[in-house]
Amino acid sequence: MNSRVRFKEAAGVYAETKVQELAERKLRFDKLELGRQRDDIRRRQRLAAMPAIESTQNLSQDLGRSLTLSRTADEE
């Protein structure tokens, strides 16, 4: 049995994530440029997702305010 299989069995549910994390760390060490490219791609993806996240947060805040106002009106 190789060490990766033993590690996955020992780590249980989180094994796949940990194996991916270790593989990425090794790749970053061995191939610095690939790591930089991946960081750049992930940064652009996060920036592209920001408007949707902010919109969802604003919607949640508006819903919370409206629920609070409706409870206050019901209590009066």
Legacy VTK file of the C-alpha trace (Angstrom):
# vtk DataFile Version 3.0
C-alpha trace
ASCII
DATASET POLYDATA
POINTS 76 float
0.000 0.000 0.000
1.499 3.330 -0.984
1.773 6.298 1.364
-0.945 8.326 -0.402
-3.529 5.588 0.158
-2.501 5.216 3.816
-2.694 8.975 4.293
-6.162 9.156 2.712
-7.442 6.347 4.919
-6.007 7.935 8.047
-7.347 11.407 7.245
-10.870 10.205 6.517
-13.325 12.762 5.159
-10.741 15.508 4.672
-8.163 13.341 2.940
-8.876 14.412 -0.615
-8.653 18.101 0.317
-5.417 17.564 2.216
-3.870 15.556 -0.626
-4.796 18.336 -3.062
-3.343 20.940 -0.697
-0.064 19.040 -0.409
0.103 18.499 -4.172
-0.458 22.214 -4.775
2.236 23.124 -2.245
4.693 20.782 -3.965
3.811 22.159 -7.393
4.264 25.734 -6.154
7.692 24.817 -4.827
8.752 23.023 -8.015
7.089 25.337 -10.578
6.919 28.901 -9.279
5.473 30.349 -12.489
2.531 27.943 -12.460
1.758 28.988 -8.899
1.767 32.655 -9.914
-0.529 31.931 -12.853
-2.941 30.035 -10.609
-2.950 32.907 -8.091
-3.711 35.364 -10.898
-6.604 33.252 -12.190
-8.067 32.818 -8.702
-7.760 36.559 -8.003
-9.644 37.371 -11.232
-12.339 34.817 -10.350
-12.783 36.367 -6.888
-13.004 39.864 -8.368
-15.587 38.683 -10.898
-17.660 37.119 -8.106
-17.620 40.235 -5.906
-20.699 41.965 -7.415
-22.821 38.834 -6.969
-21.650 38.410 -3.358
-22.317 42.056 -2.544
-25.758 41.851 -4.159
-26.624 38.783 -2.083
-25.416 40.489 1.091
-27.497 43.586 0.345
-30.541 41.447 -0.355
-30.056 39.593 2.936
-29.741 42.866 4.839
-32.880 44.256 3.181
-34.783 41.080 4.026
-33.608 41.284 7.639
-34.753 44.893 7.905
-38.103 44.103 6.375
-38.650 41.169 8.758
-37.756 43.370 11.709
-40.203 46.054 10.542
-42.991 43.511 10.019
-42.474 42.077 13.512
-42.565 45.575 14.988
-45.806 46.329 13.108
-47.363 43.056 14.287
-46.519 43.834 17.910
-48.242 47.229 17.835
LINES 1 77
76 0 1 2 3 4 5 6 7 8 9 10 11 12 13 14 15 16 17 18 19 20 21 22 23 24 25 26 27 28 29 30 31 32 33 34 35 36 37 38 39 40 41 42 43 44 45 46 47 48 49 50 51 52 53 54 55 56 57 58 59 60 61 62 63 64 65 66 67 68 69 70 71 72 73 74 75
